[in-house]
Every structure is written in structure tokens, then in C-alpha cells.
Amino acid sequence: MDITGIVAIVMGIGIGMLAIWVEYKRKRLIHEERMEALRQGITPPDWLVDIEEKRKTPLQRALGLFIAGLILLAIGVWLYVAMWWMGLGSLAFWGAGPAFIGLALGGAGLLIYMIYKRRNGHGE
């Protein structure tokens, strides 16, 4: 019996559920702290008020896409070369999948960056 697939599925779903639960608990604690400060007549600190307003700029999102694309490209190239080196040339095309996705993400990040810079001038 191959348990690897079962463990991968259970851990994948479990990690996603854990991330959602931790984010819920964090927001709940921030809300409780904010409400307690208001009950005592204290103005909540700026970091407590602005924590939900923290948004990424288009340049930060573009950089994130570009970095994710580079990582996937590196993984795809590594998989392709490793499979080819092991003599699995017929399966090496599986490494091309992450590489192409990485190229697409990296290209999207560069495109967003160029469009943003062109519309808003050269300054940030």
C-alpha cells in the first residue's frame, strides 16, 4: 500500500485549513484588543488600526509574481535536467510544466511593472 499519496492529500488539506484558522484567530484577537482599548477610552495604536488596511502596491505585487515565476522556472529546469540525467528522457517533459508556468508568471510580473511605470511615470 502506497501511503505517500494519502499523506500528501491529508497534509495539503490540513495545511490549508490551518492557515485559514490561524488567520481567523489573528483577526479575532486584533478585534478583541481594539474593542478593549475602546472600552477603556484609549485610542487604539496606529498599528492596530492600520493592520487591516495594509495593502500591497502594484509594484509589490509585480515583484511577487516575478519572484514566484523565477522560482517555478528554476524548479522546472531542475526537474527537466534531473530526469534527463537519470535516463528518464521520456518523462523529462514533466519538468517543462512548472518552467512554462514560471515563465508566464515572471512575464506577467514584468508586464505589470512596465505598465505601471509607463502610466505613473518613472517615479514610484
C-alpha positions in Angstrom: 0.0 0.0 0.0 1.4 3.4 -1.0 0.8 5.8 1.7 2.6 8.7 0.1 -0.4 9.9 -1.9 -2.7 9.7 1.2 -0.2 11.7 3.3 0.2 14.3 0.6 -3.6 14.9 0.3 -4.2 14.9 4.0 -1.3 17.3 4.7 -2.2 19.6 1.8 -5.8 20.0 3.0 -4.6 20.2 6.6 -2.1 22.9 5.9 -4.7 25.0 4.1 -7.2 24.5 6.9 -4.5 25.5 9.5 -3.7 28.7 7.5 -7.4 29.7 7.4 -7.8 29.0 11.2 -4.6 30.9 12.2 -5.7 34.0 10.1 -9.2 33.9 11.7 -7.7 33.7 15.2 -5.3 36.6 14.4 -8.1 38.8 13.2 -10.3 37.9 16.2 -7.5 38.8 18.6 -6.9 42.1 16.9 -10.6 42.9 17.1 -10.8 42.0 20.8 -7.8 44.1 21.5 -9.3 47.0 19.6 -12.6 46.7 21.3 -11.0 46.5 24.8 -9.0 49.7 24.1 -12.1 51.5 23.0 -14.0 50.3 26.2 -11.2 51.8 28.3 -11.4 55.0 26.4 -8.0 54.6 24.8 -7.4 55.3 21.2 -6.1 52.1 19.6 -2.5 52.4 18.4 -1.9 53.1 14.7 -0.5 49.6 14.0 -3.7 48.1 15.4 -6.0 50.3 13.4 -4.0 50.1 10.1 -3.3 46.4 10.3 -6.3 45.5 8.1 -5.6 48.4 5.7 -2.1 47.2 4.7 -2.4 46.6 1.0 0.3 45.8 -1.5 1.1 48.3 -4.1 1.1 47.2 -7.8 4.9 47.2 -7.8 5.0 44.9 -4.8 2.5 42.5 -6.5 4.5 42.6 -9.7 7.7 41.8 -7.8 5.9 38.9 -6.0 4.8 37.5 -9.4 8.2 37.8 -10.8 9.9 36.1 -7.9 7.3 33.3 -8.0 7.9 32.9 -11.7 11.7 32.7 -11.2 11.3 30.0 -8.5 9.0 27.9 -10.7 11.2 28.3 -13.7 14.2 27.1 -11.6 12.2 24.1 -10.3 11.1 23.2 -13.8 14.5 23.4 -15.3 15.9 21.4 -12.4 13.3 18.7 -12.8 13.9 18.5 -16.5 17.7 18.2 -16.1 17.4 15.8 -13.2 15.0 13.5 -15.1 17.1 13.6 -18.3 20.3 12.9 -16.2 18.6 9.8 -14.6 17.8 8.4 -18.0 14.1 9.3 -17.9 14.1 11.3 -21.1 10.6 10.3 -21.9 9.3 11.7 -18.6 11.5 14.8 -18.6 8.8 16.9 -20.3 7.0 17.0 -16.8 9.7 19.4 -15.8 8.6 21.7 -18.6 5.2 22.3 -16.9 6.5 24.3 -13.9 9.0 26.0 -16.2 6.4 27.3 -18.5 4.1 28.4 -15.7 7.2 30.2 -14.2 7.8 31.9 -17.5 4.2 33.0 -17.6 4.2 34.4 -14.0 7.5 36.1 -14.5 6.3 37.7 -17.7 3.1 38.8 -16.1 5.1 40.4 -13.3 7.3 42.2 -15.8 4.3 43.3 -17.8 2.5 44.7 -14.8 5.7 46.5 -13.7 6.2 48.1 -17.2 2.5 49.1 -17.5 2.6 50.7 -14.0 5.8 52.6 -14.7 4.5 53.8 -18.1 1.2 55.1 -16.6 2.7 56.7 -13.5 5.9 58.0 -14.9 9.3 56.7 -13.8 8.9 57.6 -10.1 7.4 55.3 -7.6 
